[in-house]
Every structure is written in structure tokens, then in C-alpha cells.
Amino acid sequence: MSTSVPLVVRLLSSSVSVANRAGKIVRDVMSKGELGIIEKGKDDYQTEADRSAQRCIIASLSAQYPKLNIIGEEDSPDNEGEVPSDWIVLDSDKDILSLECPAALKSVKEEDIVVWVDPLDGTSEYTQGALMLKRDPWERWKMYLTHPFISMKWYFSLLQSKYGFLEHVTVLIGISVNEKPVAGVIHQPYYKNLIGEKKIGRTIWGLQEVGVGGYTPAPPPDSLVITTTRSHSNPVVEQALAVMNASQILRVGGAGYKVLQLLEGKASVYVFASSGCKKWDTCAPEAILNAAGGKLTDVLGNFYKYGASEPHPNKTGVLAAINDELHSYAVNKIPQELKETLSKK
């Protein structure tokens, strides 16, 4: 890779290639059928795909950029051993390398950058998707009986869908400079994953002042459509949704997938009035949304900071839209008492 290309562009180029490899690891774990689910905390689970994809991402980026500060969602146990050589990606995306770097980012050094990694955003949807790939009805039922995520209601809703919720699953790599997200990658391992289709997955990228790629942008819906959490609701979240006067509410998994709905014109605003999201959930989506002309903040309308010393939780929720007008509408709709309630948590 040419060192004449500014660091931020090189890092984004590497991140696109690494995200593609991490997505294959996610699919490989699924195909083997042993997800290795462990419980990290209340309603917080991790699979072998989470762990392996993160090892791939961190090892690959660290090999090329040793002074980067990389923060991943998953804790790394001391006994995990060496990273397999075929997981270490040193390739770069040539199309990204040809991008013109914004003037403000040309002199950035590795020490100035914090990379936020969510190796598998949408773990609940991933594990539920594994259930759907069990072709034998008895195998599906056995998996349901030992599955930490699936209630009877969700089991029957899964049976009615063809592939579960696998398209909600994403790999997120966000690049921040001076506490601000400037570039990001969202990889969908199961995008249009239809039986017999050879090409699986897609990778979306964004770079500040340059633009976005990997998808076809679309304007927001004619009526107000809200995208929000599918599995982490509470009374405050529902109150924030109720005041929006939306024509439709889409309940989906993963912060990355919700922002993709904004980018592709399937939703107008992303509203989540809760502290459930973390910095690794929003850094990449915010960077891409910004590059597309959108905006992501907390529900008070304040931007999050992505410095290495910042707390990981996004305490005051997430509110995002594809343009300033929709974002301002949503911020103004949130009652002051609800904003105060969330601020005190």
C-alpha cells in the first residue's frame, strides 16, 4: 500500500477489506452450527462469531497500524492463542485508496486515531437466524429449548419468516479523530443471502467531506417512518416513540442496520431513548450518516465524543436522521421531562 496516500484513507481502505473477511468468519461460524454462546451480563450475550471476528479485525489493523488505539466490544481472554494467519488481512480496497482525503485529515497520525469495533452488531438476530437455518424441525425445536434469546412468540414469528433476521447483522468499524467520527464501515454479511446466490454480503463506507459508497442512496419516505429497537424497549423508549406521530414504526435489530434504513430511504428517523447503545455501536454509523448529509446525536441533540477515555455507554440514547430538518423535528418532539429523565440515569 502506498504511504503517499494519507493515513485516514489508507485506514478506511484497510477497514473495508478487513470487514469483508470478518463477515466471512461470521458466516463460517454459522455454517458450522456451534455458536458458542456465553452470557456477558443481563440480556447481553456473545458468540464465537463475535470473538473470532473481533480477533480478525484487531489483529489485521494492528499489524498495519501498530500505534492505533483500537477499542472492541468483546473482552479478549488471555488464553485465546494466536490469530490464524488466514484471518490477518493486509489487503486494501483499491477504490477507497483513490479517494481524495479532506484537507483537515491529511496530517492525522496513528496516535490521533481511535478505532471503535463492533465485530457483530445484532447478536440476538444472528443467533435467531441460526435457528432458521436448522432445516430439520426437531433440530429447530431443540435449539429453541436451549436458546437464551427466543421466547415462544419469537419462535413462531421466526418460523413465519424465510431467513429470520440475518440481514440485521452487521460488522462495524468506526474511525474517530480528535473525538469525532470521520470515517466508517458497515458490512452486512447476509445481505440478500438467497439460496444459490454466489455473491453474499455488501460493505458500505463513508468518509467525512468525501461521501459514501456501497449502496444506492434514496430520499426519506413521504410519511414519517421511525426505526427503533426490536428487543430492548422500555416505557421511556415507548414514550419517545409515541410523541413522534409516526405513520409507521419499524422494530429492527442493530444500530448499523437502523442507520442503513435511513440511508436507503426506508425510515425517516432512528429513535432510541435509552442507554443501551455503546460507542462501538454508533461510531461507524454516525461517520457514514454524516458523510451522507445526515446527523446522529443523543436524544437531547448533543453529539457524542469518541475519544479513548470516553465512557463506552451512550447514556442519553440515540436520535438520528438523514437530514437536519428531520433531526430537528425529532429533537423538538421529545418532551423536556423525558430528556431530563434520561439525563439523570
C-alpha positions, 0 to 999 in steps of 0.5 A: 500500500502506498504511504503517499496516500494519507493515513485516514484513507489508507485506514478506511481502505484497510477497514473495508477489506478487513470487514469483508473477511470478518463477515466471512468468519461470521458466516463460517461460524454459522455454517458450522452450527456451534455458536458458542454462546456465553452470557456477558451480563443481563440480556447481553450475550456473545458468540464465537462469531463475535470473538473470532471476528473481533480477533480478525479485525484487531489483529489485521489493523494492528499489524498495519497500524501498530500505534492505533488505539483500537477499542472492541466490544468483546473482552479478549481472554488471555488464553485465546492463542494466536490469530490464524494467519488466514484471518490477518488481512493486509489487503486494501480496497483499491477504490477507497485508496483513490479517494481524495482525503479532506484537507483537515485529515491529511496530517492525522497520525496513528496516535490521533486515531481511535478505532471503535469495533463492533465485530457483530452488531445484532447478536440476538438476530444472528443467533435467531437466524441460526435457528432458521437455518436448522432445516430439520424441525426437531433440530429447530425445536431443540435449539429453541429449548436451549436458546437464551434469546427466543421466547415462544412468540419469537419462535413462531414469528421466526418460523413465519419468516424465510431467513429470520433476521440475518440481514440485521447483522452487521460488522462495524468499524468506526474511525474517530479523530480528535473525538469525532467520527470521520470515517466508517464501515458497515458490512452486512454479511447476509445481505440478500443471502438467497439460496444459490446466490454466489455473491453474499454480503455488501460493505458500505463506507463513508468518509467525512467531506468525501461521501459514501459508497456501497449502496444506492442512496434514496430520499426519506419516505413521504410519511414519517417512518421511525426505526427503533429497537426490536428487543430492548424497549422500555416505557421511556423508549415507548414514550419517545416513540409515541410523541413522534406521530409516526405513520409507521414504526419499524422494530429492527435489530442493530444500530448499523442496520437502523442507520442503513434504513435511513440511508436507503430511504426506508425510515425517516428517523432512528429513535432510541431513548435509552442507554443501551447503545455503546460507542462501538455501536454508533461510531461507524454509523454516525461517520457514514450518516454524516458523510451522507448529509445526515446527523446522529446525536443523543436524544437531547441533540448533543453529539457524542465524543469518541475519544479513548477515555470516553465512557463506552455507554451512550447514556442519553440514547440515540436520535438520528436522521438523514437530514437536519430538518428531520433531526430537528423535528425529532429533537423538538418532539421529545418532551423536556421531562423525558430528556431530563429523565434520561439525563439523570440515569 
